[in-house]
Amino acid sequence: MTARALEDKITALGYRLLPLCDPQGAIVSARVHPLDRAVAVLAGLLKVTIEGESAILTVGDIGFVPAGCTRRVEPLGTSPILCVEAVCRLPQP
């Protein structure tokens, strides 16, 4: 799956793409966000832990994190990780 195809898929689900800000190989500490989030893997393996339950995401996978849940993201293996994050759009009034 190409990066563009995965980004289009996330956008079609109602999410707004975010710029990447974590350095390659960084382990993202546990965080809680006020909006639903999605993380999509373009290359490598990524471990996503949500409220203490973990899943391994591979190329083309999208993980969904509900608003208010604690999540942690960690690269696995030695291959570079490339992922896209997005937040759910707020409903229009």
DRENZAFI-613805 format. One record per residue: residue number from 1; x, y, z of N, C-alpha, C, O in turn. Coordinates in pm, 1 decimal, m for minus. Example, Ala and Ser with C-alpha at 12.3 -4.5 7.8 and 13.67 -1.06 7.14 Angstrom:
{1; {1319.0; m569.0; 780.0}; {1230.0; m450.0; 780.0}; {1320.0; m330.0; 780.0}; {1423.6; m331.9; 846.5}}
{2; {1285.0; m225.0; 708.0}; {1367.0; m106.0; 714.0}; {1290.0; 3.0; 787.0}; {1340.9; 113.8; 803.9}}
REM end
This chain:
{1; {85.3; m117.1; 0.0}; {0.0; 0.0; 0.0}; {89.8; 123.3; 0.0}; {186.2; 130.7; 76.1}}
{2; {58.0; 218.3; m84.5}; {137.5; 340.7; m89.9}; {100.5; 434.5; 24.0}; {m6.6; 423.5; 83.7}}
{3; {191.1; 526.7; 52.6}; {164.5; 625.9; 156.8}; {39.8; 705.8; 122.0}; {m43.1; 732.4; 209.0}}
{4; {26.0; 744.0; m3.0}; {m89.8; 823.7; m45.5}; {m220.3; 745.7; m26.2}; {m319.9; 802.0; 19.3}}
{5; {m220.1; 616.8; m60.4}; {m341.1; 535.2; m45.9}; {m381.5; 523.2; 100.8}; {m499.9; 530.1; 133.8}}
{6; {m283.6; 505.5; 187.9}; {m313.8; 493.2; 330.8}; {m362.9; 626.7; 387.4}; {m455.9; 629.6; 468.0}}
{7; {m300.9; 736.2; 345.7}; {m345.7; 868.5; 388.9}; {m487.8; 896.6; 340.1}; {m569.4; 951.7; 414.1}}
{8; {m517.2; 858.9; 215.8}; {m652.9; 877.3; 162.4}; {m754.5; 795.3; 241.3}; {m866.0; 841.2; 266.5}}
{9; {m716.0; 674.3; 280.1}; {m805.1; 587.2; 357.5}; {m837.3; 650.3; 493.4}; {m952.6; 650.3; 536.4}}
{10; {m735.1; 703.8; 560.5}; {m756.0; 767.4; 690.5}; {m845.7; 890.2; 675.2}; {m937.4; 911.2; 754.5}}
{11; {m818.9; 970.0; 574.1}; {m898.8; 1090.4; 549.9}; {m1044.2; 1053.3; 521.1}; {m1135.6; 1120.5; 568.8}}
{12; {m1066.3; 947.8; 444.2}; {m1202.7; 903.4; 412.7}; {m1278.1; 857.5; 537.5}; {m1401.1; 860.6; 540.9}}
{13; {m1204.5; 815.2; 639.2}; {m1266.6; 772.8; 765.7}; {m1299.8; 891.0; 857.1}; {m1351.2; 872.3; 967.4}}
{14; {m1270.1; 1012.3; 810.5}; {m1303.7; 1131.7; 888.3}; {m1192.8; 1183.6; 976.8}; {m1218.5; 1261.8; 1068.3}}
{15; {m1069.6; 1141.8; 951.6}; {m956.1; 1185.5; 1031.5}; {m875.5; 1291.0; 956.2}; {m870.6; 1291.1; 833.2}}
{16; {m812.1; 1381.1; 1032.1}; {m725.5; 1485.1; 976.6}; {m581.2; 1446.4; 1005.9}; {m545.6; 1422.5; 1121.2}}
{17; {m498.4; 1440.3; 902.8}; {m358.6; 1399.3; 918.8}; {m280.5; 1501.5; 1001.1}; {m304.2; 1622.0; 992.6}}
{18; {m187.7; 1450.9; 1080.2}; {m99.9; 1534.9; 1161.5}; {42.2; 1525.3; 1108.1}; {81.0; 1422.0; 1053.4}}
{19; {120.0; 1631.4; 1123.1}; {261.6; 1620.4; 1085.7}; {333.0; 1527.7; 1183.3}; {296.9; 1520.9; 1300.8}}
{20; {434.0; 1456.8; 1135.0}; {512.7; 1369.6; 1222.5}; {607.6; 1455.4; 1304.6}; {674.8; 1543.2; 1250.5}}
{21; {613.6; 1430.9; 1433.3}; {700.9; 1512.1; 1517.4}; {793.1; 1428.4; 1605.5}; {881.7; 1484.3; 1670.2}}
{22; {775.6; 1296.9; 1610.3}; {860.9; 1211.6; 1693.1}; {979.6; 1164.6; 1609.5}; {960.7; 1118.6; 1496.9}}
{23; {1102.4; 1175.3; 1662.7}; {1218.3; 1130.3; 1586.6}; {1211.8; 980.3; 1561.2}; {1155.1; 905.2; 1640.6}}
{24; {1269.9; 937.9; 1450.7}; {1269.7; 796.1; 1415.4}; {1328.9; 714.2; 1528.7}; {1433.4; 748.7; 1583.9}}
{25; {1261.2; 605.8; 1562.8}; {1307.8; 517.2; 1668.1}; {1266.9; 559.7; 1807.1}; {1297.3; 490.5; 1904.2}}
{26; {1198.4; 672.5; 1818.9}; {1158.0; 721.1; 1951.2}; {1044.4; 636.3; 2006.8}; {955.4; 593.3; 1933.4}}
{27; {1049.1; 613.4; 2135.6}; {938.1; 548.8; 2204.4}; {851.7; 660.0; 2261.2}; {899.4; 743.0; 2338.5}}
{28; {727.2; 661.7; 2223.8}; {637.0; 765.9; 2271.2}; {581.0; 722.7; 2405.5}; {517.6; 617.9; 2417.6}}
{29; {605.6; 804.9; 2505.5}; {556.9; 772.2; 2638.7}; {404.9; 770.7; 2640.5}; {340.1; 822.2; 2549.3}}
{30; {349.3; 711.8; 2743.9}; {203.8; 703.0; 2755.8}; {144.1; 843.2; 2752.5}; {188.5; 933.2; 2823.7}}
{31; {43.1; 859.6; 2668.7}; {m23.4; 987.6; 2653.0}; {m173.4; 967.4; 2646.9}; {m222.1; 861.1; 2608.2}}
{32; {m245.5; 1070.8; 2685.6}; {m390.8; 1071.6; 2674.5}; {m427.7; 1192.1; 2588.4}; {m381.0; 1303.1; 2614.2}}
{33; {m510.3; 1171.4; 2487.1}; {m550.8; 1279.1; 2397.2}; {m701.9; 1300.7; 2406.9}; {m776.9; 1205.8; 2429.6}}
{34; {m746.7; 1425.8; 2389.6}; {m889.2; 1455.5; 2403.6}; {m974.7; 1415.2; 2282.8}; {m1097.4; 1412.0; 2292.6}}
{35; {m911.0; 1384.6; 2169.0}; {m984.8; 1346.0; 2048.2}; {m946.0; 1204.8; 2006.1}; {m836.5; 1158.2; 2037.6}}
{36; {m1036.1; 1136.2; 1934.3}; {m1001.6; 1006.8; 1876.3}; {m878.8; 1024.6; 1786.9}; {m863.4; 1127.5; 1721.0}}
{37; {m792.6; 924.4; 1785.3}; {m671.6; 928.4; 1702.4}; {m660.0; 800.1; 1622.7}; {m718.1; 697.2; 1657.3}}
{38; {m583.5; 808.9; 1515.0}; {m551.0; 691.9; 1433.8}; {m401.8; 696.6; 1404.5}; {m344.6; 803.9; 1385.0}}
{39; {m339.4; 579.5; 1401.5}; {m199.1; 569.4; 1362.0}; {m192.2; 461.3; 1255.0}; {m242.0; 350.4; 1274.2}}
{40; {m129.5; 494.6; 1141.2}; {m119.2; 402.7; 1028.8}; {27.7; 377.0; 998.4}; {109.0; 469.5; 1000.4}}
{41; {61.7; 252.1; 970.5}; {200.7; 213.7; 946.8}; {227.7; 204.8; 797.0}; {157.9; 135.5; 722.9}}
{42; {332.4; 278.0; 754.4}; {374.6; 276.8; 614.2}; {496.9; 187.6; 593.6}; {518.2; 134.8; 484.4}}
{43; {577.6; 171.0; 699.6}; {696.7; 84.7; 692.0}; {734.3; 41.4; 833.5}; {720.1; 118.0; 928.8}}
{44; {782.2; m82.0; 845.8}; {829.8; m132.8; 973.4}; {720.5; m196.1; 1058.4}; {609.8; m221.9; 1011.1}}
{45; {753.6; m220.3; 1184.1}; {661.4; m277.9; 1282.3}; {645.3; m179.7; 1397.6}; {743.0; m121.0; 1444.3}}
{46; {522.7; m162.5; 1442.7}; {492.9; m67.7; 1548.6}; {405.1; m134.1; 1652.7}; {301.9; m192.9; 1620.3}}
{47; {446.8; m124.2; 1778.8}; {366.4; m176.7; 1889.0}; {285.3; m60.5; 1946.1}; {341.5; 40.6; 1988.1}}
{48; {154.4; m75.6; 1947.2}; {65.7; 26.8; 2001.7}; {m5.0; m34.0; 2122.4}; {m68.2; m139.1; 2112.2}}
{49; {6.5; 33.5; 2236.9}; {m58.7; m12.7; 2358.8}; {m165.4; 88.6; 2396.8}; {m137.7; 207.5; 2413.0}}
{50; {m288.5; 39.1; 2410.7}; {m402.3; 123.4; 2446.1}; {m464.0; 66.9; 2573.6}; {m509.4; m47.5; 2577.1}}
{51; {m464.9; 149.3; 2678.3}; {m521.1; 107.2; 2807.0}; {m465.6; m28.0; 2851.0}; {m539.0; m112.4; 2902.6}}
{52; {m334.0; m48.0; 2829.9}; {m267.6; m168.5; 2875.9}; {m274.8; m288.2; 2781.9}; {m211.2; m390.0; 2809.1}}
{53; {m349.7; m279.7; 2672.5}; {m357.9; m389.8; 2575.2}; {m278.1; m352.0; 2451.3}; {m295.4; m243.6; 2395.6}}
{54; {m189.8; m443.4; 2408.5}; {m99.1; m414.4; 2297.8}; {m137.7; m487.9; 2170.7}; {m197.2; m595.6; 2173.3}}
{55; {m101.4; m425.2; 2059.1}; {m117.0; m486.5; 1926.7}; {4.9; m447.7; 1844.2}; {60.5; m339.1; 1860.0}}
{56; {44.8; m537.6; 1756.7}; {155.7; m511.3; 1665.7}; {96.1; m472.4; 1531.2}; {18.4; m547.6; 1472.5}}
{57; {133.2; m354.1; 1483.1}; {84.8; m306.5; 1353.8}; {195.6; m322.9; 1250.5}; {312.2; m294.9; 1278.3}}
{58; {158.2; m368.9; 1130.5}; {252.2; m383.5; 1020.4}; {207.2; m292.4; 906.1}; {107.0; m221.8; 917.8}}
{59; {280.8; m294.7; 797.8}; {253.2; m207.4; 683.7}; {107.2; m219.4; 638.9}; {57.7; m329.1; 612.8}}
{60; {40.1; m105.2; 630.6}; {m99.0; m100.2; 587.4}; {m199.9; m105.6; 700.4}; {m318.4; m80.5; 678.3}}
{61; {m155.1; m138.0; 822.0}; {m246.3; m144.9; 936.4}; {m276.0; m5.4; 990.7}; {m192.5; 84.8; 984.1}}
{62; {m396.4; 9.9; 1044.1}; {m436.6; 133.0; 1111.2}; {m486.5; 95.8; 1250.1}; {m571.5; 8.1; 1265.3}}
{63; {m432.9; 163.5; 1351.1}; {m480.0; 145.7; 1488.2}; {m562.4; 266.6; 1528.7}; {m524.4; 380.3; 1501.0}}
{64; {m674.4; 242.5; 1593.8}; {m763.2; 350.2; 1636.3}; {m759.1; 362.1; 1788.3}; {m771.2; 262.7; 1860.0}}
{65; {m741.9; 485.0; 1836.1}; {m731.9; 512.5; 1979.5}; {m847.7; 603.6; 2018.9}; {m851.7; 719.0; 1976.1}}
{66; {m941.8; 554.7; 2099.4}; {m1053.5; 639.2; 2141.4}; {m1006.8; 756.5; 2228.0}; {m907.9; 746.3; 2300.6}}
{67; {m1078.2; 865.6; 2219.0}; {m1048.3; 983.7; 2300.7}; {m1047.2; 945.6; 2448.2}; {m1129.8; 866.7; 2494.0}}
{68; {m952.3; 1003.0; 2521.8}; {m945.8; 981.4; 2665.6}; {m872.7; 855.5; 2707.9}; {m852.7; 833.9; 2827.4}}
{69; {m832.1; 771.4; 2613.0}; {m760.2; 647.9; 2646.5}; {m609.7; 674.1; 2650.2}; {m557.6; 757.2; 2575.9}}
{70; {m541.8; 601.8; 2737.9}; {m395.9; 610.3; 2745.3}; {m338.1; 523.2; 2635.4}; {m377.1; 407.5; 2619.4}}
{71; {m243.9; 579.9; 2559.0}; {m179.5; 501.5; 2453.1}; {m30.0; 524.6; 2455.6}; {17.9; 630.1; 2497.3}}
{72; {43.8; 422.5; 2409.4}; {189.6; 426.9; 2400.6}; {227.7; 364.5; 2267.3}; {168.2; 265.0; 2225.7}}
{73; {326.7; 422.7; 2200.1}; {371.3; 374.7; 2069.4}; {520.1; 342.5; 2078.2}; {598.7; 420.3; 2132.3}}
{74; {557.7; 225.4; 2023.4}; {697.2; 179.8; 2033.7}; {736.9; 106.4; 1905.7}; {667.2; 13.7; 1864.4}}
{75; {847.9; 146.0; 1842.0}; {895.2; 72.9; 1723.2}; {950.3; m63.7; 1764.3}; {1005.0; m79.4; 1873.4}}
{76; {935.1; m161.8; 1675.5}; {988.4; m295.8; 1700.2}; {1087.7; m331.6; 1590.1}; {1074.2; m286.7; 1476.2}}
{77; {1186.1; m411.6; 1624.1}; {1282.5; m457.8; 1525.7}; {1385.2; m351.6; 1491.4}; {1396.9; m249.1; 1558.6}}
{78; {1459.5; m379.3; 1384.4}; {1568.1; m289.5; 1345.0}; {1535.1; m207.2; 1221.3}; {1610.4; m116.5; 1185.7}}
{79; {1424.8; m237.3; 1156.0}; {1386.4; m162.6; 1036.1}; {1332.3; m25.3; 1073.9}; {1269.7; m9.6; 1178.7}}
{80; {1356.4; 74.2; 988.8}; {1299.6; 207.2; 1015.7}; {1147.0; 201.7; 1017.4}; {1085.1; 123.8; 944.9}}
{81; {1088.5; 285.5; 1101.2}; {942.9; 295.1; 1112.4}; {898.0; 421.8; 1041.5}; {957.0; 528.5; 1059.0}}
{82; {794.7; 409.2; 962.6}; {731.0; 526.7; 903.3}; {582.3; 512.6; 929.4}; {520.4; 414.6; 887.8}}
{83; {525.1; 609.7; 997.8}; {382.9; 602.9; 1027.1}; {320.2; 741.0; 1012.2}; {389.0; 843.1; 1009.0}}
{84; {188.9; 740.8; 1003.4}; {110.5; 862.5; 990.8}; {12.8; 864.6; 1106.8}; {m49.8; 763.2; 1137.6}}
{85; {m0.7; 980.5; 1171.9}; {m99.9; 995.1; 1277.5}; {m207.3; 1093.8; 1232.2}; {m182.5; 1183.3; 1151.4}}
{86; {m326.1; 1074.5; 1286.3}; {m437.1; 1161.6; 1250.7}; {m531.4; 1174.3; 1369.5}; {m535.9; 1086.3; 1455.5}}
{87; {m606.3; 1283.4; 1374.2}; {m709.0; 1303.2; 1476.8}; {m844.0; 1309.1; 1410.6}; {m857.1; 1351.9; 1296.0}}
{88; {m944.5; 1265.6; 1484.2}; {m1080.5; 1266.7; 1433.3}; {m1129.0; 1410.3; 1426.1}; {m1106.3; 1489.3; 1517.7}}
{89; {m1194.5; 1442.9; 1318.7}; {m1249.1; 1577.2; 1302.8}; {m1364.5; 1596.1; 1398.2}; {m1443.1; 1504.4; 1422.0}}
{90; {m1374.1; 1715.3; 1452.2}; {m1488.1; 1748.3; 1535.6}; {m1612.6; 1767.2; 1448.4}; {m1602.2; 1820.5; 1338.0}}
{91; {m1727.5; 1725.4; 1494.9}; {m1849.8; 1746.0; 1416.5}; {m1874.4; 1895.6; 1396.3}; {m1849.9; 1976.4; 1485.9}}
{92; {m1922.2; 1930.4; 1279.1}; {m1952.9; 2070.1; 1249.4}; {m2085.1; 2107.5; 1315.0}; {m2181.0; 2030.6; 1308.7}}
{93; {m2091.6; 2227.7; 1379.5}; {m2217.7; 2268.7; 1445.3}; {m2326.8; 2299.1; 1346.0}; {m2437.9; 2334.7; 1385.3}}
REM end
